[in-house]
């Protein structure tokens, strides 16, 4: 079986859709930093759709990896001409594979930061987009301020010619464009952060200002940072996915991507140097992304947190298992209806009840096999951004917070590192040691976890939240996850 490449495209099973355009005619227009499964199932797909229509051939993607672990992706894609297979998994078991050809190159920044900088400084590049995860923006979870004490950031401020961070690479490229009389590219965040464009603006400008105050001011006023809401459940590719693609469709792909059928992209139409005609392939171009963004963060993303810790403690390992359990479904819908949704402004064109029901259906797709471990990972970057704002707004408004407080308690119980069957839990978090040390105090000092002001600010001082949290944590210890949920649902 030949490996996926330009040369083997014509020999693939006819059930596998392949690019209908000549990739030799595609030229770079976008540099994307943080090429993971989500980018390849989402933004790159939309570009590929346009190219299949004979459009946007000057908007090819050059991927960039910044972290040491990105070398594996660079090697996998380089070996197959930067082609990869996207497999949509439908709930009835149908597989819909297609080869995506919109990515033209992949640069590994630790090997050659100069090549990355010069690629972004090229006038052909008009957008630099990002999926660097919630933690990649280097801001404090409570204050929201840029962390200038980060050792890698400090390095880049001293050595702007040899940067190690996304901030250093991007800002140096903008400096060179400015020196050469070129317009700045648009910086497009595609990460799950409220006001992601505004967050990106503040963080990049803070870095630039630390390097040169005038440079920071220029970035604030001259560089476009559109807000965006992105949505598609994209689990981590498993060995079984690679084997199934080979056995069922005859495609040897070192790193395919699997995803659900649903996809959405809501985008603020604010670009400095033009953009692809994304509205022609289903992207919603709007004046204000915030209502859509908050809907997704506080219903979909926060609900993922609401199910993953409780589900793991109860012995489940996949999201679809949890969302086929009526008790968990009642709990999730209760959170969405009574705690998450009341914090939302009207969302143009969206029926929130239908959206909530659709989320449960998406979570329950058994073909996706989205692991709870993936949803539980890097919680310290997620809970403060997705759930804590719901708690704060509900406290201020006098609304319900019992379920949200219980989710925080389930995280604290999860961080103890063992489930209710006595099986170990592998905690994956940049703050793992600190979180597990706090969780180890849960029984002796029940507020230990929420005393962490770096994550929760002053929430521990709010009696209504503290009491609800302590009741849930005690119930988790004494009665377990299911009994705790039964009480919450019954109330």
Secondary structure as GFF3:
##gff-version 3
##sequence-region A 1 491
A	DSSP	three_ten_helix	6	11	.	.	.	ID=ss1
A	DSSP	three_ten_helix	23	25	.	.	.	ID=ss2
A	DSSP	beta_strand	28	33	.	.	.	ID=ss3
A	DSSP	alpha_helix	37	41	.	.	.	ID=ss4
A	DSSP	alpha_helix	43	52	.	.	.	ID=ss5
A	DSSP	beta_strand	60	65	.	.	.	ID=ss6
A	DSSP	three_ten_helix	68	70	.	.	.	ID=ss7
A	DSSP	alpha_helix	71	78	.	.	.	ID=ss8
A	DSSP	beta_strand	84	89	.	.	.	ID=ss9
A	DSSP	beta_strand	95	100	.	.	.	ID=ss10
A	DSSP	beta_strand	103	108	.	.	.	ID=ss11
A	DSSP	alpha_helix	113	121	.	.	.	ID=ss12
A	DSSP	beta_strand	127	130	.	.	.	ID=ss13
A	DSSP	three_ten_helix	134	137	.	.	.	ID=ss14
A	DSSP	alpha_helix	151	158	.	.	.	ID=ss15
A	DSSP	three_ten_helix	160	162	.	.	.	ID=ss16
A	DSSP	alpha_helix	166	179	.	.	.	ID=ss17
A	DSSP	beta_strand	186	189	.	.	.	ID=ss18
A	DSSP	alpha_helix	196	211	.	.	.	ID=ss19
A	DSSP	alpha_helix	213	222	.	.	.	ID=ss20
A	DSSP	beta_strand	228	231	.	.	.	ID=ss21
A	DSSP	alpha_helix	239	249	.	.	.	ID=ss22
A	DSSP	beta_strand	257	259	.	.	.	ID=ss23
A	DSSP	beta_strand	264	268	.	.	.	ID=ss24
A	DSSP	three_ten_helix	278	281	.	.	.	ID=ss25
A	DSSP	beta_strand	284	286	.	.	.	ID=ss26
A	DSSP	alpha_helix	290	295	.	.	.	ID=ss27
A	DSSP	pi_helix	296	301	.	.	.	ID=ss28
A	DSSP	alpha_helix	302	313	.	.	.	ID=ss29
A	DSSP	alpha_helix	319	322	.	.	.	ID=ss30
A	DSSP	alpha_helix	326	335	.	.	.	ID=ss31
A	DSSP	pi_helix	336	340	.	.	.	ID=ss32
A	DSSP	three_ten_helix	341	343	.	.	.	ID=ss33
A	DSSP	alpha_helix	352	363	.	.	.	ID=ss34
A	DSSP	alpha_helix	372	376	.	.	.	ID=ss35
A	DSSP	alpha_helix	379	386	.	.	.	ID=ss36
A	DSSP	alpha_helix	388	397	.	.	.	ID=ss37
A	DSSP	alpha_helix	402	414	.	.	.	ID=ss38
A	DSSP	alpha_helix	432	439	.	.	.	ID=ss39
A	DSSP	alpha_helix	453	456	.	.	.	ID=ss40
A	DSSP	three_ten_helix	459	461	.	.	.	ID=ss41
A	DSSP	alpha_helix	463	478	.	.	.	ID=ss42
A	DSSP	alpha_helix	481	490	.	.	.	ID=ss43
###
